[in-house]
Amino acid sequence: MWPVVGLGAVALSVWLLYHELRGISFEDLGDSFAAISARSWALACAATLGAYAALAGYDRIALMHLGRKVSPLFVALTSFTAYALAHNIGASVFSGAVVRYRAYSSRGLTAAEVGVLVAFCSFTFALGTLLLTGLVLLLKPEILERFVDVLPIEASATTGIVLLALVALYVVGSWLHLRPLRLGRFELQYPRLPIVARQLLIGPVELAAAAAIVYFALPAEGNPGYLVVLGIFMISFSIALISHAPGGLGVLELAFINGLTDMSEADVLAALIVFRLLYLIVPFILSLFMILIFERQQYGRGDG
């Protein structure tokens, strides 16, 4: 079902995007792409490294919650591969789970533990999204007007407060030491406060770094500032994930262009190409090599 939903989202978004960008020529796009300075490229690359370093933190925190010790290098490579594939393939929870199960089962984790790890990583991302979106809506409540012009600014601020309240409830649950959830022989422990604190830090850091890739690639002229770009990124990236479109293709671009109407469409599209290149395409290619190396090692161990 999910591939059908994702491909349908891609087809619809590409069609809408085509009508949105009919006035842009390849020459305009080339000029915008060439205008990105070497300094902007360097900053965007640094932001990409920061984002993937934070993604590795998702797995590390989940393993701490499970009480399992795995080599930090192995965790970093597994996390990188899982997210690089999931971001491009779509249906990220399922595609990332396959990679993690194959990798972590080789380190002694059971299927149930890998299931908890995958769910924990997804929840950490969701928690970071709630926290960061809530903060942005409080600081820049006018952001939602870029997407929905029928709601008052007060509604944006109220939404931000509600999102932060949900995060606070999660923290309170940890502070109260709520009992574990038992489903038959399966037991799901509520994270301890030190684990929750790490979740509240690593999620927003990863999202902020990913948004910085787009921000650094945008020109200074007409740039609304990092907080606005971050807010638009949060909304656009969330829509792209919900759509299950492979790599959010078309969905991310359409949402971003509608959110940054005060900037040249060619400049926005060029910045998103940089984002796709650094955050999606290059990691995807590297992840394929990592899978080949890992599987070759596993095959060699099997022969031995």
C-alpha positions as a Python dict, from the first residue, in 0.01 Angstrom:
ca = {
    (1, 'M'): (0, 0, 0),
    (2, 'W'): (271, 249, 99),
    (3, 'P'): (457, 242, -237),
    (4, 'V'): (127, 315, -411),
    (5, 'V'): (52, 605, -173),
    (6, 'G'): (406, 739, -211),
    (7, 'L'): (410, 721, -591),
    (8, 'G'): (65, 882, -602),
    (9, 'A'): (195, 1169, -386),
    (10, 'V'): (495, 1210, -616),
    (11, 'A'): (278, 1218, -929),
    (12, 'L'): (38, 1475, -784),
    (13, 'S'): (315, 1694, -643),
    (14, 'V'): (520, 1688, -963),
    (15, 'W'): (211, 1787, -1163),
    (16, 'L'): (136, 2076, -925),
    (17, 'L'): (502, 2173, -918),
    (18, 'Y'): (514, 2181, -1297),
    (19, 'H'): (228, 2431, -1305),
    (20, 'E'): (393, 2630, -1026),
    (21, 'L'): (731, 2655, -1203),
    (22, 'R'): (628, 2696, -1567),
    (23, 'G'): (783, 3042, -1574),
    (24, 'I'): (1131, 2921, -1470),
    (25, 'S'): (1381, 2832, -1740),
    (26, 'F'): (1680, 2599, -1704),
    (27, 'E'): (1897, 2906, -1754),
    (28, 'D'): (1737, 3079, -1453),
    (29, 'L'): (1790, 2769, -1242),
    (30, 'G'): (2151, 2736, -1360),
    (31, 'D'): (2221, 3099, -1272),
    (32, 'S'): (2076, 3053, -923),
    (33, 'F'): (2276, 2735, -871),
    (34, 'A'): (2599, 2901, -990),
    (35, 'A'): (2541, 3197, -757),
    (36, 'I'): (2582, 2975, -449),
    (37, 'S'): (2925, 3068, -312),
    (38, 'A'): (3200, 2830, -202),
    (39, 'R'): (3147, 2950, 156),
    (40, 'S'): (2777, 2860, 136),
    (41, 'W'): (2867, 2515, 2),
    (42, 'A'): (3113, 2463, 288),
    (43, 'L'): (2858, 2568, 550),
    (44, 'A'): (2592, 2345, 391),
    (45, 'C'): (2835, 2050, 397),
    (46, 'A'): (2913, 2117, 764),
    (47, 'A'): (2541, 2129, 842),
    (48, 'T'): (2495, 1793, 665),
    (49, 'L'): (2767, 1633, 877),
    (50, 'G'): (2605, 1777, 1188),
    (51, 'A'): (2264, 1640, 1089),
    (52, 'Y'): (2390, 1285, 1029),
    (53, 'A'): (2598, 1294, 1347),
    (54, 'A'): (2279, 1380, 1536),
    (55, 'L'): (2091, 1099, 1357),
    (56, 'A'): (2349, 855, 1494),
    (57, 'G'): (2257, 990, 1836),
    (58, 'Y'): (1902, 858, 1787),
    (59, 'D'): (2034, 501, 1778),
    (60, 'R'): (2280, 559, 2063),
    (61, 'I'): (2004, 686, 2292),
    (62, 'A'): (1778, 395, 2198),
    (63, 'L'): (2055, 147, 2279),
    (64, 'M'): (2112, 320, 2614),
    (65, 'H'): (1741, 283, 2686),
    (66, 'L'): (1765, -89, 2603),
    (67, 'G'): (2079, -129, 2813),
    (68, 'R'): (2274, -270, 2517),
    (69, 'K'): (2633, -177, 2431),
    (70, 'V'): (2738, -162, 2065),
    (71, 'S'): (3051, -7, 1914),
    (72, 'P'): (2994, 368, 1854),
    (73, 'L'): (3143, 338, 1504),
    (74, 'F'): (2911, 49, 1417),
    (75, 'V'): (2613, 246, 1550),
    (76, 'A'): (2712, 553, 1347),
    (77, 'L'): (2750, 353, 1025),
    (78, 'T'): (2425, 163, 1082),
    (79, 'S'): (2231, 480, 1156),
    (80, 'F'): (2380, 657, 854),
    (81, 'T'): (2291, 368, 623),
    (82, 'A'): (1940, 326, 765),
    (83, 'Y'): (1851, 693, 733),
    (84, 'A'): (2020, 740, 395),
    (85, 'L'): (1810, 457, 252),
    (86, 'A'): (1490, 549, 437),
    (87, 'H'): (1503, 914, 330),
    (88, 'N'): (1528, 813, -36),
    (89, 'I'): (1306, 505, -48),
    (90, 'G'): (1017, 643, 157),
    (91, 'A'): (808, 466, 427),
    (92, 'S'): (1106, 545, 649),
    (93, 'V'): (993, 346, 954),
    (94, 'F'): (976, 21, 757),
    (95, 'S'): (1276, 65, 527),
    (96, 'G'): (1496, 178, 816),
    (97, 'A'): (1378, -116, 1025),
    (98, 'V'): (1504, -367, 768),
    (99, 'V'): (1856, -219, 774),
    (100, 'R'): (1864, -196, 1153),
    (101, 'Y'): (1742, -552, 1200),
    (102, 'R'): (2005, -688, 962),
    (103, 'A'): (2282, -487, 1131),
    (104, 'Y'): (2193, -506, 1501),
    (105, 'S'): (2093, -873, 1492),
    (106, 'S'): (2455, -940, 1397),
    (107, 'R'): (2547, -778, 1729),
    (108, 'G'): (2316, -995, 1936),
    (109, 'L'): (1999, -786, 1955),
    (110, 'T'): (1672, -976, 1935),
    (111, 'A'): (1390, -893, 1693),
    (112, 'A'): (1189, -745, 1983),
    (113, 'E'): (1481, -523, 2087),
    (114, 'V'): (1530, -401, 1731),
    (115, 'G'): (1157, -328, 1715),
    (116, 'V'): (1181, -116, 2031),
    (117, 'L'): (1492, 58, 1892),
    (118, 'V'): (1315, 148, 1566),
    (119, 'A'): (1006, 275, 1750),
    (120, 'F'): (1224, 469, 1995),
    (121, 'C'): (1416, 641, 1712),
    (122, 'S'): (1091, 732, 1537),
    (123, 'F'): (946, 867, 1861),
    (124, 'T'): (1261, 1070, 1930),
    (125, 'F'): (1223, 1230, 1586),
    (126, 'A'): (854, 1300, 1653),
    (127, 'L'): (938, 1445, 1994),
    (128, 'G'): (1204, 1671, 1844),
    (129, 'T'): (958, 1783, 1575),
    (130, 'L'): (694, 1872, 1836),
    (131, 'L'): (944, 2060, 2053),
    (132, 'L'): (1109, 2255, 1772),
    (133, 'T'): (781, 2333, 1592),
    (134, 'G'): (627, 2452, 1917),
    (135, 'L'): (920, 2684, 1986),
    (136, 'V'): (920, 2823, 1630),
    (137, 'L'): (545, 2889, 1640),
    (138, 'L'): (588, 3080, 1967),
    (139, 'L'): (879, 3285, 1832),
    (140, 'K'): (745, 3326, 1476),
    (141, 'P'): (367, 3273, 1494),
    (142, 'E'): (318, 3430, 1149),
    (143, 'I'): (483, 3131, 977),
    (144, 'L'): (157, 2938, 941),
    (145, 'E'): (15, 3231, 743),
    (146, 'R'): (255, 3135, 464),
    (147, 'F'): (59, 2810, 424),
    (148, 'V'): (-287, 2890, 564),
    (149, 'D'): (-401, 3251, 542),
    (150, 'V'): (-735, 3203, 718),
    (151, 'L'): (-607, 3148, 1073),
    (152, 'P'): (-524, 3433, 1313),
    (153, 'I'): (-171, 3464, 1452),
    (154, 'E'): (-310, 3375, 1795),
    (155, 'A'): (-401, 3033, 1662),
    (156, 'S'): (-38, 2972, 1565),
    (157, 'A'): (87, 3070, 1909),
    (158, 'T'): (-179, 2853, 2071),
    (159, 'T'): (-74, 2558, 1856),
    (160, 'G'): (283, 2613, 1972),
    (161, 'I'): (176, 2608, 2337),
    (162, 'V'): (-23, 2286, 2284),
    (163, 'L'): (276, 2115, 2120),
    (164, 'L'): (507, 2217, 2404),
    (165, 'A'): (249, 2099, 2657),
    (166, 'L'): (249, 1753, 2495),
    (167, 'V'): (628, 1742, 2528),
    (168, 'A'): (598, 1850, 2892),
    (169, 'L'): (350, 1567, 2961),
    (170, 'Y'): (602, 1318, 2827),
    (171, 'V'): (871, 1458, 3057),
    (172, 'V'): (635, 1447, 3355),
    (173, 'G'): (559, 1083, 3279),
    (174, 'S'): (928, 1003, 3303),
    (175, 'W'): (963, 1205, 3624),
    (176, 'L'): (673, 1012, 3780),
    (177, 'H'): (837, 678, 3690),
    (178, 'L'): (528, 540, 3519),
    (179, 'R'): (499, 164, 3516),
    (180, 'P'): (612, -28, 3206),
    (181, 'L'): (358, -128, 2944),
    (182, 'R'): (320, -506, 2926),
    (183, 'L'): (180, -685, 2622),
    (184, 'G'): (201, -1056, 2701),
    (185, 'R'): (569, -1134, 2753),
    (186, 'F'): (670, -806, 2587),
    (187, 'E'): (752, -516, 2820),
    (188, 'L'): (802, -152, 2717),
    (189, 'Q'): (984, 55, 2976),
    (190, 'Y'): (918, 430, 3013),
    (191, 'P'): (1247, 616, 2945),
    (192, 'R'): (1436, 754, 3243),
    (193, 'L'): (1483, 1131, 3277),
    (194, 'P'): (1849, 1128, 3155),
    (195, 'I'): (1733, 945, 2841),
    (196, 'V'): (1444, 1189, 2792),
    (197, 'A'): (1683, 1482, 2828),
    (198, 'R'): (1900, 1340, 2551),
    (199, 'Q'): (1593, 1291, 2331),
    (200, 'L'): (1489, 1653, 2380),
    (201, 'L'): (1837, 1765, 2273),
    (202, 'I'): (1928, 1538, 1983),
    (203, 'G'): (1598, 1563, 1791),
    (204, 'P'): (1594, 1943, 1758),
    (205, 'V'): (1969, 1951, 1682),
    (206, 'E'): (1926, 1713, 1388),
    (207, 'L'): (1630, 1904, 1244),
    (208, 'A'): (1797, 2242, 1294),
    (209, 'A'): (2110, 2120, 1114),
    (210, 'A'): (1908, 1979, 823),
    (211, 'A'): (1721, 2308, 785),
    (212, 'A'): (2053, 2494, 790),
    (213, 'I'): (2154, 2316, 467),
    (214, 'V'): (1871, 2494, 283),
    (215, 'Y'): (1931, 2821, 468),
    (216, 'F'): (2301, 2838, 375),
    (217, 'A'): (2222, 2760, 11),
    (218, 'L'): (1968, 3044, -16),
    (219, 'P'): (2088, 3390, -128),
    (220, 'A'): (2097, 3677, 120),
    (221, 'E'): (1862, 3888, -91),
    (222, 'G'): (1504, 3835, 24),
    (223, 'N'): (1609, 3573, 278),
    (224, 'P'): (1355, 3587, 565),
    (225, 'G'): (1606, 3460, 821),
    (226, 'Y'): (1698, 3127, 973),
    (227, 'L'): (1399, 3092, 1207),
    (228, 'V'): (1151, 3138, 922),
    (229, 'V'): (1342, 2895, 699),
    (230, 'L'): (1350, 2649, 991),
    (231, 'G'): (975, 2677, 1041),
    (232, 'I'): (906, 2628, 670),
    (233, 'F'): (1144, 2332, 667),
    (234, 'M'): (966, 2170, 963),
    (235, 'I'): (628, 2197, 791),
    (236, 'S'): (756, 2094, 446),
    (237, 'F'): (966, 1801, 573),
    (238, 'S'): (676, 1674, 786),
    (239, 'I'): (440, 1688, 487),
    (240, 'A'): (697, 1503, 276),
    (241, 'L'): (731, 1228, 540),
    (242, 'I'): (355, 1189, 581),
    (243, 'S'): (313, 1159, 203),
    (244, 'H'): (546, 853, 198),
    (245, 'A'): (681, 985, -133),
    (246, 'P'): (1031, 844, -201),
    (247, 'G'): (1266, 1118, -86),
    (248, 'G'): (964, 1348, -55),
    (249, 'L'): (1013, 1407, -429),
    (250, 'G'): (801, 1696, -547),
    (251, 'V'): (621, 1725, -213),
    (252, 'L'): (911, 1896, -35),
    (253, 'E'): (971, 2136, -326),
    (254, 'L'): (604, 2228, -362),
    (255, 'A'): (561, 2299, 9),
    (256, 'F'): (886, 2498, 31),
    (257, 'I'): (812, 2714, -273),
    (258, 'N'): (465, 2794, -138),
    (259, 'G'): (620, 2881, 198),
    (260, 'L'): (893, 3107, 55),
    (261, 'T'): (684, 3316, -184),
    (262, 'D'): (892, 3626, -103),
    (263, 'M'): (1198, 3474, -271),
    (264, 'S'): (1278, 3383, -632),
    (265, 'E'): (1142, 3039, -716),
    (266, 'A'): (1464, 2958, -903),
    (267, 'D'): (1672, 3044, -594),
    (268, 'V'): (1452, 2829, -369),
    (269, 'L'): (1465, 2538, -612),
    (270, 'A'): (1845, 2566, -641),
    (271, 'A'): (1877, 2558, -260),
    (272, 'L'): (1656, 2248, -246),
    (273, 'I'): (1874, 2080, -511),
    (274, 'V'): (2174, 2142, -283),
    (275, 'F'): (1975, 1993, 6),
    (276, 'R'): (1885, 1684, -196),
    (277, 'L'): (2241, 1641, -316),
    (278, 'L'): (2403, 1667, 28),
    (279, 'Y'): (2134, 1522, 254),
    (280, 'L'): (1985, 1257, 25),
    (281, 'I'): (2175, 1161, -289),
    (282, 'V'): (2539, 1149, -171),
    (283, 'P'): (2448, 964, 154),
    (284, 'F'): (2234, 721, -49),
    (285, 'I'): (2526, 633, -277),
    (286, 'L'): (2762, 591, 19),
    (287, 'S'): (2508, 374, 202),
    (288, 'L'): (2495, 129, -90),
    (289, 'F'): (2871, 78, -64),
    (290, 'M'): (2840, 27, 313),
    (291, 'I'): (2575, -242, 263),
    (292, 'L'): (2796, -423, 12),
    (293, 'I'): (3094, -413, 250),
    (294, 'F'): (2882, -532, 546),
    (295, 'E'): (2722, -817, 352),
    (296, 'R'): (3060, -927, 220),
    (297, 'Q'): (3194, -940, 577),
    (298, 'Q'): (2890, -1139, 690),
    (299, 'Y'): (2929, -1381, 402),
    (300, 'G'): (3297, -1428, 485),
    (301, 'R'): (3213, -1504, 848),
    (302, 'G'): (2956, -1757, 733),
    (303, 'D'): (3215, -1933, 516),
    (304, 'G'): (3459, -1940, 807),
}
